[in-house]
Amino acid sequence: SVLGSLWQIAWLLPLVLVFPGVVAQTIEALAWRYAFRRDVVPVRQLFVVRLAGEALNMTTPTASLGGEGVKAWLLRDRARVRDVIPSLVVAWVHQ
């Protein structure tokens, strides 16, 4: 009976697990965009870079600092490093 009920709502489970994370990461990317002095990086790219940096933070022993360098490196073609680093500090402090 319980397994039958779970089977009926199984299609909803990925949505319930993924949707809140996507919304949270989108809000974080929007907030990070306002940490830059100028509007130089699109939100879509910030979203992807955040995911990559956070994945590195969660899977390596560098804790929450290893991914920040990767984020700066991934944005090197869109913004100057001297603009990216302060935005990372501001975004990291306000998490």
C-alpha positions in Angstrom: 0.0 0.0 0.0 2.7 2.5 1.0 5.0 1.4 -2.0 2.0 1.8 -4.3 1.4 5.3 -3.1 5.1 6.2 -3.5 5.1 4.8 -7.0 2.2 7.0 -7.9 4.0 10.2 -6.8 7.4 9.1 -8.0 7.3 11.5 -10.9 6.9 14.4 -8.5 9.9 13.5 -6.4 12.6 15.0 -8.7 10.6 18.2 -8.9 10.4 18.5 -5.2 14.1 17.8 -4.8 15.4 20.0 -7.6 13.1 23.0 -7.7 14.0 24.6 -4.3 17.7 24.3 -5.1 17.3 25.9 -8.5 15.3 28.7 -7.0 17.9 29.3 -4.3 20.9 29.2 -6.7 19.1 31.7 -9.0 18.5 34.1 -6.1 22.1 33.7 -5.1 23.3 34.5 -8.6 21.0 37.6 -8.7 22.4 38.8 -5.4 26.0 38.2 -6.6 25.3 40.3 -9.7 24.6 43.3 -7.4 27.9 42.8 -5.7 29.7 43.9 -8.8 30.4 47.6 -9.3 29.2 47.5 -12.9 26.8 45.2 -14.7 29.4 43.2 -16.6 28.4 39.5 -16.2 25.0 38.1 -17.2 23.0 36.3 -14.5 23.0 33.1 -16.5 26.8 33.0 -16.5 26.9 33.8 -12.8 24.4 31.0 -12.1 26.6 28.5 -14.0 29.8 29.7 -12.3 28.2 29.6 -8.9 27.1 26.0 -9.5 30.7 25.0 -10.5 32.2 26.8 -7.5 29.8 25.4 -5.0 30.2 21.9 -6.4 34.0 22.2 -5.9 33.4 23.6 -2.4 31.3 20.6 -1.5 33.4 17.9 -3.0 37.0 18.9 -2.0 38.6 19.4 1.4 39.2 23.1 0.6 35.9 23.8 2.4 34.3 27.0 1.3 37.4 28.7 -0.2 38.5 26.5 -3.0 35.5 27.2 -5.2 35.9 31.0 -4.8 39.1 30.9 -6.7 37.5 28.8 -9.4 34.7 31.3 -9.7 37.1 34.1 -10.2 39.0 32.1 -12.8 35.9 31.2 -14.7 34.8 34.8 -14.9 38.2 36.1 -16.1 37.0 36.6 -19.7 34.0 38.6 -18.7 35.3 40.8 -15.8 38.7 41.9 -14.4 39.9 39.9 -11.5 40.1 43.1 -9.4 36.3 43.5 -9.9 35.5 39.8 -9.3 37.4 39.3 -6.0 35.5 42.0 -4.1 32.2 40.7 -5.4 33.1 37.2 -4.2 34.0 38.6 -0.8 30.8 40.5 -0.5 28.7 37.5 -1.7 30.5 35.1 0.6 30.1 37.4 3.7 26.3 37.7 3.0 25.6 34.0 2.6 
